[in-house]
Amino acid sequence: MATGTSVDSGIGLPEVDDGGDRPRGCEWHQSVCVDSPTHFIQWGAHGDESAELTTSMYCGRHYATELSFYIEFHVKDCPKTVFQHIPNLGKIDG
């Protein structure tokens, strides 16, 4: 008794030119968000000043969600300061 069907058409997704390093949408990791990024969070390496910083770009809604989640579930129990986790954040100028 078959419980499911799988069809492979052999057609792959086309290559997408991302225009270099420019983000194509919000970088929120929980699901796909195609809203334009309006805010950024520069992530530190947990207080390691010699480590390279990483910058993520978010729409306004996911910017607030990401900050709230990080402060609620990580920063409150971590001995490092918020600024060692997130040295820079805000609205994207443009």
N, CA, C and O atoms as a printed pandas DataFrame, in Angstrom:
     atom_number atom_name residue_name chain_id  residue_number  x_coord  y_coord  z_coord
0              1         N          MET        A               1    0.849   -1.181    0.000
1              2        CA          MET        A               1    0.000    0.000    0.000
2              3         C          MET        A               1    0.890    1.238    0.000
3              4         O          MET        A               1    1.701    1.423    0.907
4              5         N          ALA        A               2    0.741    2.066   -0.995
5              6        CA          ALA        A               2    1.536    3.290   -1.100
6              7         C          ALA        A               2    1.011    4.323   -0.109
7              8         O          ALA        A               2   -0.198    4.504    0.040
8              9         N          THR        A               3    1.946    5.001    0.567
9             10        CA          THR        A               3    1.536    6.021    1.530
10            11         C          THR        A               3    1.835    7.424    1.043
11            12         O          THR        A               3    1.415    8.396    1.670
12            13         N          GLY        A               4    2.551    7.548   -0.062
13            14        CA          GLY        A               4    2.867    8.873   -0.567
14            15         C          GLY        A               4    3.451    8.772   -1.953
15            16         O          GLY        A               4    3.849    7.693   -2.393
16            17         N          THR        A               5    3.503    9.890   -2.640
17            18        CA          THR        A               5    4.042    9.927   -3.990
18            19         C          THR        A               5    5.056   11.045   -4.078
19            20         O          THR        A               5    4.834   12.136   -3.553
20            21         N          SER        A               6    6.159   10.779   -4.732
21            22        CA          SER        A               6    7.185   11.786   -4.923
22            23         C          SER        A               6    7.470   11.895   -6.410
23            24         O          SER        A               6    7.684   10.880   -7.074
24            25         N          VAL        A               7    7.475   13.102   -6.941
25            26        CA          VAL        A               7    7.727   13.321   -8.358
26            27         C          VAL        A               7    8.922   14.246   -8.488
27            28         O          VAL        A               7    8.932   15.332   -7.907
28            29         N          ASP        A               8    9.932   13.829   -9.244
29            30        CA          ASP        A               8   11.090   14.661   -9.526
30            31         C          ASP        A               8   11.042   15.014  -11.000
31            32         O          ASP        A               8   11.280   14.157  -11.852
32            33         N          SER        A               9   10.737   16.267  -11.310
33            34        CA          SER        A               9   10.597   16.684  -12.698
34            35         C          SER        A               9   11.942   16.895  -13.378
35            36         O          SER        A               9   12.003   17.037  -14.599
36            37         N          GLY        A              10   13.020   16.918  -12.600
37            38        CA          GLY        A              10   14.336   17.161  -13.167
38            39         C          GLY        A              10   14.600   18.628  -13.448
39            40         O          GLY        A              10   15.663   18.982  -13.959
40            41         N          ILE        A              11   13.652   19.475  -13.123
41            42        CA          ILE        A              11   13.826   20.910  -13.349
42            43         C          ILE        A              11   14.298   21.534  -12.047
43            44         O          ILE        A              11   13.573   21.538  -11.052
44            45         N          GLY        A              12   15.508   22.059  -12.057
45            46        CA          GLY        A              12   16.043   22.705  -10.860
46            47         C          GLY        A              12   15.644   24.162  -10.798
47            48         O          GLY        A              12   15.104   24.708  -11.760
48            49         N          LEU        A              13   15.908   24.783   -9.680
49            50        CA          LEU        A              13   15.655   26.210   -9.546
50            51         C          LEU        A              13   16.702   26.990  -10.329
51            52         O          LEU        A              13   17.862   26.579  -10.367
52            53         N          PRO        A              14   16.332   28.086  -10.947
53            54        CA          PRO        A              14   17.299   28.864  -11.718
54            55         C          PRO        A              14   18.298   29.558  -10.806
55            56         O          PRO        A              14   17.999   29.859   -9.651
56            57         N          GLU        A              15   19.474   29.806  -11.332
57            58        CA          GLU        A              15   20.463   30.574  -10.591
58            59         C          GLU        A              15   19.945   31.999  -10.421
59            60         O          GLU        A              15   19.347   32.554  -11.342
60            61         N          VAL        A              16   20.167   32.584   -9.268
61            62        CA          VAL        A              16   19.691   33.934   -8.988
62            63         C          VAL        A              16   20.885   34.843   -8.781
63            64         O          VAL        A              16   21.759   34.555   -7.963
64            65         N          ASP        A              17   20.921   35.940   -9.520
65            66        CA          ASP        A              17   21.967   36.935   -9.342
66            67         C          ASP        A              17   21.564   37.802   -8.163
67            68         O          ASP        A              17   20.590   38.551   -8.232
68            69         N          ASP        A              18   22.326   37.692   -7.075
69            70        CA          ASP        A              18   21.958   38.434   -5.862
70            71         C          ASP        A              18   22.520   39.845   -5.836
71            72         O          ASP        A              18   22.326   40.556   -4.850
72            73         N          GLY        A              19   23.209   40.275   -6.887
73            74        CA          GLY        A              19   23.706   41.645   -6.939
74            75         C          GLY        A              19   24.846   41.898   -5.974
75            76         O          GLY        A              19   25.010   43.027   -5.513
76            77         N          GLY        A              20   25.626   40.905   -5.656
77            78        CA          GLY        A              20   26.738   41.086   -4.729
78            79         C          GLY        A              20   26.311   40.831   -3.310
79            80         O          GLY        A              20   25.599   39.864   -3.039
80            81         N          ASP        A              21   26.738   41.696   -2.386
81            82        CA          ASP        A              21   26.457   41.511   -0.973
82            83         C          ASP        A              21   25.142   42.152   -0.526
83            84         O          ASP        A              21   24.786   42.073    0.649
84            85         N          ARG        A              22   24.423   42.782   -1.448
85            86        CA          ARG        A              22   23.180   43.455   -1.084
86            87         C          ARG        A              22   22.135   42.431   -0.650
87            88         O          ARG        A              22   21.882   41.472   -1.379
88            89         N          PRO        A              23   21.525   42.610    0.518
89            90        CA          PRO        A              23   20.499   41.660    0.935
90            91         C          PRO        A              23   19.269   41.770    0.049
91            92         O          PRO        A              23   18.900   42.866   -0.372
92            93         N          ARG        A              24   18.635   40.639   -0.235
93            94        CA          ARG        A              24   17.441   40.616   -1.065
94            95         C          ARG        A              24   16.193   40.747   -0.229
95            96         O          ARG        A              24   15.114   40.974   -0.777
96            97         N          GLY        A              25   16.297   40.616    1.054
97            98        CA          GLY        A              25   15.138   40.697    1.931
98            99         C          GLY        A              25   15.593   40.585    3.369
99           100         O          GLY        A              25   16.786   40.518    3.662
100          101         N          CYS        A              26   14.651   40.566    4.227
101          102        CA          CYS        A              26   14.920   40.432    5.658
102          103         C          CYS        A              26   15.672   39.124    5.925
103          104         O          CYS        A              26   15.353   38.093    5.334
104          105         N          GLU        A              27   16.658   39.167    6.807
105          106        CA          GLU        A              27   17.478   37.993    7.116
106          107         C          GLU        A              27   16.974   37.187    8.312
107          108         O          GLU        A              27   17.726   36.396    8.881
108          109         N          TRP        A              28   15.727   37.375    8.695
109          110        CA          TRP        A              28   15.190   36.637    9.834
110          111         C          TRP        A              28   15.260   35.151    9.540
111          112         O          TRP        A              28   14.852   34.720    8.461
112          113         N          HIS        A              29   15.765   34.362   10.470
113          114        CA          HIS        A              29   16.074   32.958   10.225
114          115         C          HIS        A              29   14.928   31.988   10.526
115          116         O          HIS        A              29   15.060   30.800   10.233
116          117         N          GLN        A              30   13.841   32.434   11.085
117          118        CA          GLN        A              30   12.754   31.517   11.449
118          119         C          GLN        A              30   11.889   31.110   10.262
119          120         O          GLN        A              30   11.307   30.025   10.259
120          121         N          SER        A              31   11.802   31.973    9.260
121          122        CA          SER        A              31   11.038   31.678    8.058
122          123         C          SER        A              31   11.463   32.675    6.980
123          124         O          SER        A              31   12.257   33.580    7.238
124          125         N          VAL        A              32   10.936   32.503    5.786
125          126        CA          VAL        A              32   11.268   33.416    4.697
126          127         C          VAL        A              32   10.488   34.713    4.881
127          128         O          VAL        A              32    9.278   34.699    5.105
128          129         N          CYS        A              33   11.196   35.823    4.782
129          130        CA          CYS        A              33   10.563   37.137    4.844
130          131         C          CYS        A              33   11.111   37.948    3.673
131          132         O          CYS        A              33   12.321   38.153    3.573
132          133         N          VAL        A              34   10.240   38.404    2.798
133          134        CA          VAL        A              34   10.677   39.144    1.625
134          135         C          VAL        A              34   10.526   40.645    1.803
135          136         O          VAL        A              34   10.702   41.402    0.848
136          137         N          ASP        A              35   10.201   41.088    3.017
137          138        CA          ASP        A              35   10.125   42.523    3.281
138          139         C          ASP        A              35   11.515   43.138    3.177
139          140         O          ASP        A              35   12.518   42.484    3.465
140          141         N          SER        A              36   11.564   44.380    2.768
141          142        CA          SER        A              36   12.847   45.077    2.642
142          143         C          SER        A              36   13.443   45.326    4.012
143          144         O          SER        A              36   12.730   45.688    4.947
144          145         N          PRO        A              37   14.753   45.132    4.139
145          146        CA          PRO        A              37   15.397   45.416    5.419
146          147         C          PRO        A              37   15.422   46.917    5.692
147          148         O          PRO        A              37   15.736   47.718    4.811
148          149         N          THR        A              38   15.091   47.275    6.911
149          150        CA          THR        A              38   15.101   48.679    7.325
150          151         C          THR        A              38   15.995   48.911    8.535
151          152         O          THR        A              38   16.313   50.054    8.863
152          153         N          HIS        A              39   16.405   47.823    9.207
153          154        CA          HIS        A              39   17.212   47.912   10.418
154          155         C          HIS        A              39   18.340   46.877   10.368
155          156         O          HIS        A              39   18.277   45.904    9.617
156          157         N          PHE        A              40   19.359   47.104   11.174
157          158        CA          PHE        A              40   20.473   46.165   11.223
158          159         C          PHE        A              40   20.861   45.873   12.660
159          160         O          PHE        A              40   20.623   46.681   13.558
160          161         N          ILE        A              41   21.454   44.718   12.866
161          162        CA          ILE        A              41   22.054   44.344   14.148
162          163         C          ILE        A              41   23.463   43.862   13.835
163          164         O          ILE        A              41   23.657   42.966   13.014
164          165         N          GLN        A              42   24.433   44.459   14.491
165          166        CA          GLN        A              42   25.820   44.015   14.345
166          167         C          GLN        A              42   26.124   43.117   15.536
167          168         O          GLN        A              42   26.136   43.560   16.684
168          169         N          TRP        A              43   26.367   41.851   15.237
169          170        CA          TRP        A              43   26.576   40.849   16.282
170          171         C          TRP        A              43   28.046   40.761   16.637
171          172         O          TRP        A              43   28.900   40.656   15.755
172          173         N          GLY        A              44   28.345   40.804   17.932
173          174        CA          GLY        A              44   29.695   40.578   18.415
174          175         C          GLY        A              44   29.933   39.096   18.623
175          176         O          GLY        A              44   29.011   38.285   18.536
176          177         N          ALA        A              45   31.160   38.759   18.894
177          178        CA          ALA        A              45   31.508   37.350   19.112
178          179         C          ALA        A              45   31.567   37.063   20.606
179          180         O          ALA        A              45   32.565   36.556   21.119
180          181         N          HIS        A              46   30.483   37.395   21.288
181          182        CA          HIS        A              46   30.337   37.096   22.713
182          183         C          HIS        A              46   31.452   37.730   23.543
183          184         O          HIS        A              46   31.980   37.116   24.471
184          185         N          GLY        A              47   31.804   38.982   23.188
185          186        CA          GLY        A              47   32.795   39.707   23.971
186          187         C          GLY        A              47   34.219   39.554   23.494
187          188         O          GLY        A              47   35.114   40.189   24.053
188          189         N          ASP        A              48   34.471   38.738   22.482
189          190        CA          ASP        A              48   35.820   38.553   21.936
190          191         C          ASP        A              48   36.088   39.681   20.950
191          192         O          ASP        A              48   35.647   39.623   19.802
192          193         N          GLU        A              49   36.807   40.703   21.391
193          194        CA          GLU        A              49   37.031   41.884   20.568
194          195         C          GLU        A              49   37.905   41.616   19.351
195          196         O          GLU        A              49   37.888   42.404   18.405
196          197         N          SER        A              50   38.670   40.522   19.350
197          198        CA          SER        A              50   39.520   40.214   18.202
198          199         C          SER        A              50   38.738   39.493   17.103
199          200         O          SER        A              50   39.229   39.379   15.980
200          201         N          ALA        A              51   37.544   39.011   17.400
201          202        CA          ALA        A              51   36.735   38.282   16.414
202          203         C          ALA        A              51   36.046   39.263   15.466
203          204         O          ALA        A              51   35.777   40.411   15.821
204          205         N          GLU        A              52   35.772   38.791   14.272
205          206        CA          GLU        A              52   35.099   39.610   13.272
206          207         C          GLU        A              52   33.619   39.755   13.619
207          208         O          GLU        A              52   32.971   38.788   14.021
208          209         N          LEU        A              53   33.095   40.957   13.461
209          210        CA          LEU        A              53   31.677   41.208   13.720
210          211         C          LEU        A              53   30.849   40.776   12.515
211          212         O          LEU        A              53   31.333   40.798   11.383
212          213         N          THR        A              54   29.608   40.386   12.757
213          214        CA          THR        A              54   28.688   39.980   11.712
214          215         C          THR        A              54   27.493   40.925   11.741
215          216         O          THR        A              54   26.973   41.240   12.812
216          217         N          THR        A              55   27.059   41.375   10.574
217          218        CA          THR        A              55   25.910   42.270   10.501
218          219         C          THR        A              55   24.749   41.568    9.809
219          220         O          THR        A              55   24.911   40.989    8.735
220          221         N          SER        A              56   23.580   41.624   10.435
221          222        CA          SER        A              56   22.351   41.069    9.864
222          223         C          SER        A              56   21.378   42.212    9.634
223          224         O          SER        A              56   21.331   43.161   10.416
224          225         N          MET        A              57   20.595   42.120    8.552
225          226        CA          MET        A              57   19.627   43.154    8.203
226          227         C          MET        A              57   18.222   42.575    8.301
227          228         O          MET        A              57   17.961   41.468    7.830
228          229         N          TYR        A              58   17.318   43.337    8.920
229          230        CA          TYR        A              58   15.964   42.868    9.171
230          231         C          TYR        A              58   14.934   43.926    8.795
231          232         O          TYR        A              58   15.236   45.119    8.766
232          233         N          CYS        A              59   13.718   43.477    8.509
233          234        CA          CYS        A              59   12.597   44.410    8.411
234          235         C          CYS        A              59   12.312   44.890    9.844
235          236         O          CYS        A              59   12.819   44.303   10.801
236          237         N          GLY        A              60   11.525   45.924    9.994
237          238        CA          GLY        A              60   11.252   46.470   11.320
238          239         C          GLY        A              60   10.648   45.481   12.292
239          240         O          GLY        A              60   11.009   45.465   13.469
240          241         N          ARG        A              61    9.725   44.648   11.811
241          242        CA          ARG        A              61    9.052   43.676   12.677
242          243         C          ARG        A              61   10.023   42.618   13.187
243          244         O          ARG        A              61   10.007   42.282   14.372
244          245         N          HIS        A              62   10.866   42.093   12.306
245          246        CA          HIS        A              62   11.783   41.038   12.723
246          247         C          HIS        A              62   13.004   41.591   13.467
247          248         O          HIS        A              62   13.634   40.867   14.239
248          249         N          TYR        A              63   13.335   42.837   13.247
249          250        CA          TYR        A              63   14.371   43.515   14.036
250          251         C          TYR        A              63   13.950   43.523   15.505
251          252         O          TYR        A              63   14.721   43.136   16.383
252          253         N          ALA        A              64   12.726   43.966   15.760
253          254        CA          ALA        A              64   12.210   44.005   17.137
254          255         C          ALA        A              64   12.080   42.602   17.721
255          256         O          ALA        A              64   12.395   42.384   18.891
256          257         N          THR        A              65   11.621   41.656   16.915
257          258        CA          THR        A              65   11.466   40.274   17.377
258          259         C          THR        A              65   12.816   39.657   17.731
259          260         O          THR        A              65   12.946   39.008   18.768
260          261         N          GLU        A              66   13.819   39.853   16.881
261          262        CA          GLU        A              66   15.147   39.285   17.107
262          263         C          GLU        A              66   15.791   39.868   18.374
263          264         O          GLU        A              66   16.366   39.129   19.173
264          265         N          LEU        A              67   15.694   41.180   18.554
265          266        CA          LEU        A              67   16.243   41.800   19.768
266          267         C          LEU        A              67   15.520   41.304   21.018
267          268         O          LEU        A              67   16.160   40.983   22.020
268          269         N          SER        A              68   14.210   41.243   20.964
269          270        CA          SER        A              68   13.431   40.772   22.119
270          271         C          SER        A              68   13.794   39.344   22.484
271          272         O          SER        A              68   13.997   39.033   23.658
272          273         N          PHE        A              69   13.878   38.472   21.483
273          274        CA          PHE        A              69   14.218   37.081   21.725
274          275         C          PHE        A              69   15.611   36.956   22.335
275          276         O          PHE        A              69   15.802   36.221   23.304
276          277         N          TYR        A              70   16.576   37.666   21.776
277          278        CA          TYR        A              70   17.949   37.568   22.243
278          279         C          TYR        A              70   18.096   38.055   23.688
279          280         O          TYR        A              70   18.789   37.437   24.496
280          281         N          ILE        A              71   17.436   39.164   23.995
281          282        CA          ILE        A              71   17.511   39.707   25.352
282          283         C          ILE        A              71   16.766   38.809   26.342
283          284         O          ILE        A              71   17.237   38.594   27.458
284          285         N          GLU        A              72   15.623   38.292   25.944
285          286        CA          GLU        A              72   14.823   37.450   26.837
286          287         C          GLU        A              72   15.479   36.109   27.128
287          288         O          GLU        A              72   15.434   35.638   28.265
288          289         N          PHE        A              73   16.092   35.480   26.118
289          290        CA          PHE        A              73   16.555   34.110   26.299
290          291         C          PHE        A              73   18.064   33.936   26.397
291          292         O          PHE        A              73   18.519   32.868   26.805
292          293         N          HIS        A              74   18.848   34.928   26.045
293          294        CA          HIS        A              74   20.295   34.744   26.150
294          295         C          HIS        A              74   20.947   35.739   27.108
295          296         O          HIS        A              74   21.627   35.346   28.056
296          297         N          VAL        A              75   20.740   37.001   26.857
297          298        CA          VAL        A              75   21.456   38.036   27.608
298          299         C          VAL        A              75   21.139   38.010   29.096
299          300         O          VAL        A              75   22.024   38.279   29.908
300          301         N          LYS        A              76   19.917   37.699   29.475
301          302        CA          LYS        A              76   19.547   37.744   30.900
302          303         C          LYS        A              76   20.314   36.725   31.740
303          304         O          LYS        A              76   20.497   36.932   32.939
304          305         N          ASP        A              77   20.767   35.626   31.127
305          306        CA          ASP        A              77   21.500   34.602   31.864
306          307         C          ASP        A              77   22.995   34.581   31.555
307          308         O          ASP        A              77   23.708   33.691   32.020
308          309         N          CYS        A              78   23.473   35.540   30.785
309          310        CA          CYS        A              78   24.869   35.563   30.360
310          311         C          CYS        A              78   25.629   36.639   31.146
311          312         O          CYS        A              78   25.103   37.732   31.355
312          313         N          PRO        A              79   26.846   36.344   31.577
313          314        CA          PRO        A              79   27.613   37.334   32.333
314          315         C          PRO        A              79   28.144   38.493   31.485
315          316         O          PRO        A              79   28.575   39.507   32.036
316          317         N          LYS        A              80   28.121   38.362   30.168
317          318        CA          LYS        A              80   28.587   39.436   29.277
318          319         C          LYS        A              80   27.525   40.525   29.187
319          320         O          LYS        A              80   26.340   40.267   29.402
320          321         N          THR        A              81   27.956   41.742   28.867
321          322        CA          THR        A              81   27.012   42.848   28.715
322          323         C          THR        A              81   26.321   42.770   27.361
323          324         O          THR        A              81   26.787   42.081   26.453
324          325         N          VAL        A              82   25.218   43.476   27.236
325          326        CA          VAL        A              82   24.488   43.520   25.966
326          327         C          VAL        A              82   25.410   44.052   24.864
327          328         O          VAL        A              82   25.362   43.557   23.738
328          329         N          PHE        A              83   26.242   45.045   25.164
329          330        CA          PHE        A              83   27.109   45.649   24.158
330          331         C          PHE        A              83   28.237   44.716   23.715
331          332         O          PHE        A              83   28.821   44.934   22.654
332          333         N          GLN        A              84   28.551   43.703   24.485
333          334        CA          GLN        A              84   29.519   42.698   24.043
334          335         C          GLN        A              84   28.864   41.711   23.074
335          336         O          GLN        A              84   29.546   41.069   22.276
336          337         N          HIS        A              85   27.568   41.601   23.150
337          338        CA          HIS        A              85   26.822   40.755   22.218
338          339         C          HIS        A              85   26.448   41.536   20.963
339          340         O          HIS        A              85   26.598   41.045   19.844
340          341         N          ILE        A              86   25.961   42.755   21.163
341          342        CA          ILE        A              86   25.448   43.591   20.080
342          343         C          ILE        A              86   26.094   44.976   20.185
343          344         O          ILE        A              86   25.549   45.867   20.837
344          345         N          PRO        A              87   27.269   45.159   19.538
345          346        CA          PRO        A              87   27.955   46.439   19.670
346          347         C          PRO        A              87   27.313   47.590   18.906
347          348         O          PRO        A              87   27.579   48.751   19.215
348          349         N          ASN        A              88   26.474   47.294   17.916
349          350        CA          ASN        A              88   25.867   48.359   17.134
350          351         C          ASN        A              88   24.546   47.858   16.533
351          352         O          ASN        A              88   24.439   46.703   16.123
352          353         N          LEU        A              89   23.567   48.724   16.489
353          354        CA          LEU        A              89   22.269   48.382   15.918
354          355         C          LEU        A              89   21.540   49.650   15.565
355          356         O          LEU        A              89   21.908   50.735   16.015
356          357         N          GLY        A              90   20.505   49.519   14.761
357          358        CA          GLY        A              90   19.687   50.681   14.444
358          359         C          GLY        A              90   19.049   50.635   13.080
359          360         O          GLY        A              90   18.978   49.589   12.434
360          361         N          LYS        A              91   18.581   51.803   12.653
361          362        CA          LYS        A              91   17.914   51.956   11.376
362          363         C          LYS        A              91   18.963   52.101   10.277
363          364         O          LYS        A              91   19.989   52.755   10.464
364          365         N          ILE        A              92   18.694   51.485    9.136
365          366        CA          ILE        A              92   19.593   51.610    7.997
366          367         C          ILE        A              92   19.413   52.991    7.388
367          368         O          ILE        A              92   18.292   53.381    7.062
368          369         N          ASP        A              93   20.493   53.732    7.231
369          370        CA          ASP        A              93   20.425   55.059    6.603
370          371         C          ASP        A              93   20.207   54.876    5.111
371          372         O          ASP        A              93   20.769   53.966    4.501
372          373         N          GLY        A              94   19.430   55.702    4.554
373          374        CA          GLY        A              94   19.229   55.569    3.115
374          375         C          GLY        A              94   18.103   56.326    2.673
375          376         O          GLY        A              94   17.788   56.327    1.483
